[in-house]
């Protein structure tokens, strides 16, 4: 038995639909600007940029339905609805045609973003961590096993704030498909079982305030619901 200097932090995990089992989260990768319209609304040209990635800590995961406190150091908290892919088998340099062999399942997530901090970092050429990787910044639904997922390539993806639809697109609008960007990511580092990949958000991102309720979904997967609580 390992003798730690203090008890290890509990393993971050996500529910698995239809079972009591949990999916242990190892890392969270996020694909930046993977829908053309969103890239344009953020002032970038989607036709000239290869996919790029940033990360969130595993313990940023939030269960579906849990209230997320409005985070500190921001006046511009944004929602970004995303398809989330859960890796069930590790690998490096994964060919596109073998990507699905490494996927355990899929879920719906929200990439909560302190937009003001992100934009300051972007303009200064600094990492995005303070804008993206804060506490409780990754609400995720239960993971649907891949065999029960209708499609990772097409289907509606949407988000509403207080029942008003703000984002409404199709997975077919992805610049880099799931097969493509997972394969590309695996060329940079070894993917491992437990990794989550948030695949990018469509146009329509915007701010929320305490008291707002975010809902959203991807065709064939559980809908997500994330209330925003008082500022911490």
KOLGU-715275 format. One record per atom (N, C-alpha, C, O): x, y, z; residue in three letters. Coordinates in pm, whole numbers, plus 50000, padded with zeros to 5 digits. Example, Ala and Ser with C-alpha at 12.3 -4.5 7.8 and 13.67 -1.06 7.14 Angstrom:
2
513194943150780ala
512304955050780ala
513204967050780ala
514244966850846ala
512854977550708ser
513674989450714ser
512905000350787ser
513415011450804ser
! end
This chain:
232
500844987950000unk
500005000050000unk
500875012550000unk
501795013750082unk
500595021749909unk
501385033949898unk
501105043250016unk
499965045150055unk
502175048850071unk
502045058050183unk
502145072350131unk
503245077450108unk
500985078850111unk
500965092550064unk
501125102350180unk
500775099150294unk
501645114150151unk
501805124150257unk
500465130150297unk
500345135650407unk
499485129250212unk
498095132550244unk
497205124550151unk
497685119950047unk
495935122550183unk
495065114150100unk
494945119749959unk
494765131749942unk
495045111249855unk
494895115849717unk
493505121749694unk
492525117549756unk
493455131549604unk
492175137449569unk
491305126849502unk
491825118849425unk
490005126649528unk
489135116549467unk
489205116749315unk
489325127349253unk
489105105049255unk
489145103749111unk
487955110849046unk
486805107849079unk
488215120148955unk
487145126448878unk
486505116048787unk
487205107648730unk
485185116648772unk
484515106548690unk
483215112248634unk
482705122448680unk
482685105148535unk
481435108848469unk
480535096548469unk
481005085248457unk
479235098848483unk
478285087748479unk
478285081148342unk
478605087448241unk
477925068348340unk
477735060948214unk
476265057448204unk
475695051248294unk
475645061348094unk
474215059348077unk
473845044548083unk
474485036148020unk
472795041448161unk
472275027948166unk
473005018648260unk
472755006548258unk
473915023848342unk
474675015448433unk
475065023448556unk
475015035748556unk
475455016348662unk
475945022848784unk
477445025548775unk
478015032148862unk
478085020348670unk
479535022348654unk
479845036948625unk
478995044448578unk
481065040848655unk
481535054348631unk
482705054048531unk
483475044448527unk
482835064648453unk
483945066148359unk
484995075048426unk
484735086948446unk
486175069548462unk
487205077648528unk
487845087348430unk
488305083148324unk
487895100048465unk
488425110248375unk
489905112148403unk
490315114848516unk
490705110848298unk
492155112548309unk
492575126648270unk
493255133548345unk
492165130948151unk
492475144248101unk
491285149248020unk
490465141347973unk
491195162448002unk
490185168447915unk
490905176747809unk
491545186747840unk
490775172347683unk
491305179947571unk
490145187447505unk
489025182347499unk
490415199347455unk
489405207347387unk
489945211747252unk
491105215947241unk
489115210947149unk
489505215247015unk
489035229646996unk
487845232647013unk
489935238446962unk
489585252546946unk
489055255646807unk
489575250646707unk
488035263946801unk
487505269346676unk
487315258646569unk
487945259146463unk
486445248746597unk
486255237546506unk
484955238546426unk
484585229146356unk
484265249846435unk
483125252746348unk
483425265946278unk
483825275646343unk
483245266446146unk
483645278146069unk
482985290946117unk
483635301146132unk
481655290346142unk
480935302446181unk
481425307646316unk
481505319746336unk
481745298546408unk
482255303046538unk
483655309046523unk
483955319046587unk
484495303046439unk
485825308646417unk
485715322946366unk
486455331846409unk
484765325146275unk
484585338646221unk
484065348346326unk
484485359946329unk
483155343746413unk
482635352946514unk
483705356446618unk
483585366446690unk
484765348046626unk
485885350846716unk
487025358046643unk
488105359946698unk
486755362146518unk
487725370146445unk
488835362446379unk
489915367946356unk
488605349546348unk
489635341246288unk
489135335346156unk
487935334146134unk
490075331646069unk
489745325645940unk
489855310445952unk
490965305345965unk
488735303245949unk
488775288745971unk
489415280945857unk
489785269345875unk
489545287145742unk
490055279945626unk
491575279445623unk
492155272845536unk
492235286245714unk
493695287045710unk
494355281145835unk
495585280945844unk
493575276245929unk
494145271746055unk
493985256646072unk
492865251646064unk
495075249446097unk
494945235346134unk
494325234446273unk
494305244446344unk
493825222746315unk
493225221646448unk
494265224146557unk
495425220246545unk
493825230746663unk
494695232546779unk
493915228646904unk
492685228046903unk
494635226147012unk
494035220347131unk
494465227947256unk
495555233547262unk
493585228047355unk
493925232747489unk
493335222747587unk
492625213547546unk
493595224347714unk
493165214347812unk
492435220847929unk
492575232747957unk
491655212547996unk
491065215748126unk
491485204648223unk
491725193348180unk
491575207648353unk
491895196948448unk
490745187048460unk
489585190648440unk
491075174648492unk
490045164348504unk
488965168248604unk
487785165448581unk
489355174648714unk
488375177748817unk
487555190248786unk
486815195148872unk
487675195548663unk
486755206048618unk
485405200248579unk
484445207648559unk
485315186948569unk
484065180248530unk
482975182948633unk
483205182548754unk
481765185748583unk
480595188248667unk
479475178948621unk
479245177548500unk
478785172648714unk
477665163848680unk
476525171648616unk
476315183348645unk
475815165048529unk
474635170948466unk
473635175148573unk
473325167348664unk
473125187248562unk
472115192348655unk
472655199848773unk
471895206348844unk
473965199148798unk
474565205848913unk
474715220848884unk
475095224748774unk
474405229148983unk
474565243648970unk
476035247448974unk
476775243049062unk
476455255548879unk
477845260448873unk
477865274848925unk
477205283448867unk
478605277549032unk
478705291249080unk
479345300248975unk
480245295948902unk
478895312648967unk
479545322248877unk
480985324048925unk
481195327749041unk
481975321448839unk
483365320948885unk
483955334748914unk
483435344848866unk
485035335248990unk
485685347949022unk
486485353348903unk
486735346148806unk
486865365948912unk
487775372548819unk
487225373748677unk
488005374748582unk
485915373648660unk
485335375548528unk
484045383648537unk
483325383148637unk
483785391048431unk
482515397848414unk
481855393348284unk
480895399548238unk
482385382448224unk
481905378348092unk
482035363148079unk
482865358148004unk
481185355948153unk
481185341348151unk
480375336448031unk
479195339748019unk
481005328747943unk
480345324047822unk
480075309047826unk
480785301447891unk
479025304947755unk
478695290947730unk
479245286947594unk
479345295247504unk
479595274147579unk
479965268247450unk
479505253647453unk
480095245547523unk
478475250347378unk
477965236547375unk
478905228047289unk
479405232647186unk
479145215447331unk
480095207047259unk
479695192247264unk
479135187447362unk
479985185247155unk
479995170647157unk
481265166447230unk
482355171447201unk
481125157047323unk
482285151847399unk
482505137347363unk
481585129247366unk
483735134047327unk
484115120347293unk
484945114647408unk
485885121047455unk
484595102547452unk
485285095947562unk
486165084747508unk
485675075547441unk
487445085347537unk
488405075347490unk
488395063247583unk
488545064647705unk
488225051447524unk
488185039147605unk
489385030247586unk
489595021047665unk
490205032947483unk
491415025147458unk
492495034447409unk
492285042047314unk
493645034047474unk
494725043147441unk
495365040147308unk
495165029447250unk
496155049847260unk
496855047747136unk
497595060147092unk
497285071347135unk
498575058147006unk
499365069046950unk
499405067446799unk
499415056246748unk
499425078646728unk
499425078346581unk
498285069646529unk
498485060846445unk
497085072346579unk
495915064346542unk
495445068346402unk
495155080046379unk
495365058946309unk
494825062146177unk
493355066146187unk
492635061346276unk
492915074646098unk
491525079246103unk
490545067646100unk
489525067846170unk
490825057546020unk
489905046446006unk
489845037546130unk
488985028746139unk
490735039846226unk
490745031946349unk
490295039846472unk
490255034546583unk
489965052646451unk
489615061246566unk
488445055646646unk
488495055546769unk
487395050946578unk
486225046246651unk
486545034046738unk
485835031546836unk
487595026546704unk
487995015146787unk
488495019646924unk
488555011747018unk
488855032446935unk
489405037847059unk
488385045847139unk
488695050447249unk
487185047447086unk
486165055747152unk
485235046947235unk
484675037247186unk
485085050647361unk
484155043547451unk
482725048247428unk
481795040247426unk
482565061147411unk
481215066647394unk
481245081647377unk
482295087547351unk
480085087847391unk
479965102247368unk
478985108447466unk
478115101747521unk
479145121447487unk
478305128847580unk
478145143047528unk
478705146847425unk
477375150847602unk
477195165047573unk
477895172847683unk
477745169747801unk
478655182947645unk
479365190947744unk
479215205847717unk
478805209947608unk
479545213747817unk
479595228247802unk
480985232947842unk
481435230647955unk
481665239347750unk
482975245447777unk
482715259447831unk
482645269047754unk
482585260647963unk
482405273848023unk
483715281548013unk
484795276148037unk
483605294347976unk
484785302247942unk
484715316148005unk
483715323247989unk
485765319948076unk
485875333748123unk
486425341648004unk
487635343447990unk
485505346547920unk
485885352047790unk
486795364147803unk
487725365647724unk
486545372547900unk
487385384447914unk
488835380447943unk
489765386447888unk
489025370548030unk
490385366148060unk
491015359147940unk
492215360747914unk
490215351347867unk
490745344647749unk
491205354647644unk
492285353147587unk
490405365047619unk
490745374647516unk
491975382847553unk
492795385947466unk
492115386347679unk
493325393347723unk
494545384547700unk
495565389147649unk
494435371747737unk
495555362547717unk
495875361147568unk
497045361047528unk
494845360047486unk
495045358447341unk
495785370447283unk
496735368847206unk
495355382247320unk
495975394247265unk
497415395947312unk
498215402247242unk
497745390547428unk
499105391647481unk
499965379647446unk
501125378747486unk
499395370247368unk
500155358447329unk
500415348947443unk
501405341647442unk
499545348847542unk
499705340247659unk
498765328247653unk
497805328447576unk
499015317747733unk
498115306147734unk
496715309947780unk
496515320147846unk
495755301547742unk
494345304047772unk
493905298647908unk
492735299847942unk
494795292847985unk
494395285148103unk
493435292748195unk
492435287048239unk
493725305348224unk
492885312648320unk
491495315248266unk
490555317248343unk
491355315148134unk
490035317148075unk
489245304248060unk
488015304648053unk
489935292848055unk
489305280148021unk
489355269748132unk
488425261748146unk
490405269548211unk
490685258048297unk
490395260648444unk
491165256348531unk
489305267548473unk
488975270948611unk
488055260348673unk
487615251148604unk
487775261748800unk
486945252048872unk
485555250948809unk
484945260948773unk
485085238448796unk
483715235648750unk
483435241448612unk
482325246148585unk
484425241148526unk
484275247248393unk
483875237348285unk
483825241048167unk
483585224648322unk
483275214548221unk
482085205948260unk
482265194148290unk
480875211348260unk
479685202848280unk
479575192448168unk
479755195648050unk
479275179948206unk
479185169048109unk
478035159748148unk
477845156748266unk
477275155248049unk
476205145548073unk
476785131648093unk
477985129548078unk
475915122248127unk
476315108148127unk
476795104247988unk
476265108947887unk
477785095447984unk
478335090847858unk
477465079747801unk
477165069947869unk
477065081147676unk
476345070647605unk
477365061647536unk
478165066547457unk
477355048447563unk
478295039547495unk
478185040647343unk
477105043047289unk
479315039047276unk
479375041547133unk
478355033347055unk
477795038146957unk
478115021047098unk
477155012447025unk
475765018547022unk
474965015146934unk
475455027347117unk
474135033447125unk
474105047747072unk
473075054447080unk
475235052547019unk
475315066046964unk
474905065746818unk
475455058046739unk
473935074046781unk
473445074046644unk
474515078346545unk
474705071946442unk
475235089246576unk
476245094246484unk
477165104146556unk
476725111746642unk
478435103846520unk
479385113946565unk
479725123646451unk
480565132346467unk
479065121946338unk
479405129746220unk
478295139146176unk
478555148746103unk
477055136646219unk
475955145346180unk
474875144846288unk
474825135646369unk
474015154946287unk
472955155946387unk
472985169546455unk
474035175846466unk
471825173946500unk
471695187246558unk
472505188646687unk
472555179446769unk
473145200246703unk
473785204246827unk
473245218146860unk
473255227046775unk
472785219846985unk
472085232347018unk
472295235947164unk
472655227447246unk
472055248647195unk
472095253547334unk
471095264747349unk
470885272847259unk
470465265147468unk
469515275747501unk
469855281547638unk
470375274547725unk
469555294047656unk
469665300647786unk
468275305247826unk
467655313247756unk
467795300347939unk
466435303447984unk
465415300547874unk
464485308247851unk
465615289147806unk
464725284047702unk
464755291947571unk
463935289547483unk
465675301147558unk
465865308547432unk
467065302647360unk
468185303247412unk
466855297147242unk
467945290547170unk
468995300747125unk
468665310847063unk
470245297847156unk
471355306647122unk
472315300347020unk
472865307346935unk
472505287347029unk
473365280146936unk
472545269146871unk
471815261946939unk
472645267746740unk
471855257746669unk
472585254246540unk
472615262346447unk
473155242346534unk
473965238446418unk
473885223446401unk
473005216946457unk
474805217946322unk
474835203646295unk
476285198846307unk
477215206046272unk
476455186646356unk
477805181046367unk
478485180346231unk
479715180346222unk
477705179846126unk
478275179745991unk
479035192645960unk
479805193145865unk
478815203146041unk
479495215846020unk
480895216046079unk
481615225946062unk
481315205546149unk
482665204946204unk
483695206946093unk
483605200745987unk
484675215646118unk
485765217446022unk
486615204646015unk
486915199545907unk
486995199746133unk
487755187446147unk
486855177246214unk
486445179046329unk
486555166446143unk
485655156146197unk
486265149446319unk
487445151146348unk
485435141846391unk
485935134446507unk
487095125346467unk
488115125046535unk
486945118046358unk
488025109146314unk
489295116946285unk
490385112546320unk
489155128646223unk
490335136546186unk
491025142446308unk
492235140846323unk
490265149246396unk
490975156246503unk
491465146846613unk
492465149846679unk
490795135446634unk
491315125746730unk
492605119746674unk
493575117946749unk
492625116546547unk
493845111346485unk
494985121346494unk
496115117646527unk
494695134046466unk
495725144446472unk
496235146246614unk
497445147446636unk
495335146346712unk
495745147646852unk
496665136246893unk
497635138346965unk
496365124046847unk
497165112446885unk
498555112646824unk
499415104746864unk
498795121346727unk
500135122646670unk
501025131246759unk
502255130946747unk
500415139046848unk
501175147846936unk
501485141347070unk
502535143747128unk
500545133247118unk
500745126247246unk
499905113747248unk
498935112447173unk
500275104447334unk
499535091947345unk
498215094447416unk
498185099347529unk
497125091047350unk
495825091547415unk
495685079347506unk
496215068647476unk
494975081147617unk
494805070447713unk
493335068847749unk
492555078247739unk
492965056747790unk
491605054447839unk
491315064247952unk
492125065848043unk
490165070647945unk
489785080648044unk
489895094847994unk
489415104148059unk
490525096747879unk
490605110147822unk
489255114247763unk
488585106147699unk
488875126747785unk
487705132647721unk
488175142847619unk
489145150047643unk
487495143447506unk
487815153247404unk
486555161347373unk
485565155947322unk
486605174247404unk
485515183347371unk
485795188647231unk
486855194447206unk
484845186647138unk
485145187446996unk
484905200946930unk
484985202046807unk
484625211147008unk
484415224446952unk
482955228746957unk
482055220546973unk
482755241746943unk
481405247446958unk
480995255146833unk
481835261346769unk
479695254846799unk
479225262846685unk
479055277546722unk
479265281546836unk
478665285446623unk
478455299746645unk
477305302246742unk
476455293546764unk
477305314346798unk
476225318346888unk
476615319047033unk
475745320447119unk
477915318147063unk
478345318847202unk
477975332447261unk
477865342347190unk
477795332547393unk
477415344847459unk
477495343647609unk
477875333147662unk
477145354247677unk
477335355147821unk
476115350247898unk
474985350747849unk
476365345448019unk
475325342048115unk
475615349248247unk
476735353548272unk
474575350448329unk
474695357048458unk
474075348048565unk
473335338748532unk
474365350748692unk
473745342748797unk
472225342348783unk
471585352648758unk
471655330448798unk
470225328448782unk
469825322848648unk
468715317748632unk
470715323748550unk
470425317948418unk
470485302748425unk
471195297148509unk
469745296148336unk
469795281548324unk
470165278148180unk
469475281848086unk
471275271048166unk
471745266748035unk
471225252648009unk
471365243848094unk
470635250447893unk
470255237147849unk
470795235047708unk
471075244747636unk
470945222447670unk
471465220047537unk
471495205247506unk
471155196947590unk
471905202147385unk
471925188047348unk
472595185447215unk
472895194547138unk
472825172647191unk
473305167447063unk
472365155947028unk
472015147847114unk
471965155146902unk
471015144946859unk
471445130946903unk
472565126646877unk
470525123946971unk
470785110247012unk
471455108647147unk
471635097447194unk
471835119747212unk
472485119247343unk
471615126147447unk
470695133547412unk
471925123747575unk
471185130447682unk
471345145547673unk
472435150447642unk
470275152947699unk
470365167547708unk
471095171447836unk
471095164047934unk
471695183347833unk
472405188447948unk
471625200248007unk
470955207647936unk
471725201748140unk
471105212948210unk
472065217948316unk
472465210348405unk
472455230748307unk
473425236448399unk
472955250048447unk
473065259848373unk
472425250948568unk
472075264148624unk
473355271548666unk
474335265348707unk
473325284648655unk
474425292948700unk
474035299448833unk
473035306548842unk
474855297048935unk
474555301749069unk
475205315149100unk
475825321249013unk
475055319749224unk
475655332549264unk
477175332549249unk
477805321949247unk
477745344349239unk
479195345749227unk
479885340449353unk
479405342349465unk
481015333749333unk
481795328549447unk
482845338849487unk
483605336449581unk
! end
